[in-house]
Amino acid sequence: MVHVEQIATLPGHQNPVYTVEPSQKPGIIFTAGNDKGVVEWSLRKREFIKVMFPVASSVYSLHCPVNAPILMAGERNGQVDVFDFIQQKITSRLIHHKLPVFDIKSVKSKSEILVASEDGTVSVWNLLTYELLYSFKVSNETVRVIAVSPDEKLVAFGSKDAVIRIYNLTDFSLIEELKEHQLPITSLCFSPDGRFLLSGSRDAQLKAWAVPEFNLHQSVPAHLFAIYDIKFHPVLPYFATASRDKTIKIWDADLKLLKIISIEKGYPNHILSVNKIAWDPETGNLISVSDDKLMMIWNVEFDS
């Protein structure tokens, strides 16, 4: 059994919230969207702290590398802002893409940053110097999402053309193309043990691919509309999905549905699309953000 209780609803944004990212510092989380700045929140006090920095356009992605004291924000105008926590200011802007940046991930073992854009390319940057190392074409359409395997040997890119492409992280050579989804890929996540890659799409299907062969292991009609995010619990064998259908769902590692968080099920949930979710590493609480301009915090407890 799974027990879910909403423990906070935090207003503050004036427009839809597109992304949420836990800080490297426990108890802190960041959100951003179609507003004029990136916002810092206290999860412990469940309250607004401050606007971290202004932005020139909507923010579609946030990323906090585990091995660097920075916050990165990918904007609609194609730039990536780098906010340094030590200096408490933006110290660099990664200027390369001319179209929106939809995802940012880092590779700790290589000290590299991966940036995915609507232009169909992925750029690779040095995490220490912010030098552009190279850029390569992944798709003729938007690259929407990036997933790095736990051992940092593989990276998966999900694109608007409905294809998932698997690359070797050593030399960025293409390994496999997965073409089972019928509509654009909107979410990707490797399982913590590295045995599976989970994918979500605008076709509302949740698929599990066995690694390293990338055979389709399982497919589930998980939602009514696009699956915008997939996130595994920080320590337990469960994960959550977020969807345009206004629901959040909790699953076990075998893709068995355990809980539906929705207004129809009696929860004070979001009234519009749930765009991103995150687990608080400190408490195990689940955080969600939505087009309804709200961030919500959920206490999720699993029976042993």
Buried (B, 14 or more C-beta within 10 A) or exposed (E): EBEBEBEBBBEBBEEBBBBBBBBBEEBBBBBBBBBBBBBBBEBEEBEBEEBBBEBEEBBBBBBBBEEBBBBBBBBBBBBBBBBBBEEEEBEBEBEBBEBBBBBBBBBEEBBBBBBBBBBBBBBBBEBEEBEBEEBEEBBEBBBBBBBBBEEBBBBBBBBBBBBBBBBEBEEBEEEBEBEBBEBBBBBBBBBBEBBBBBBBBBBBBBBBBEBBEBEEBEBBEBBEBBBBBBBBBBEBBBBBBBBBBBBBBBBBBEBEBBBBBBEEEEBEBBEEBBBBBBBBBBBBBBBBBBBBBBBBBBBBEBEE
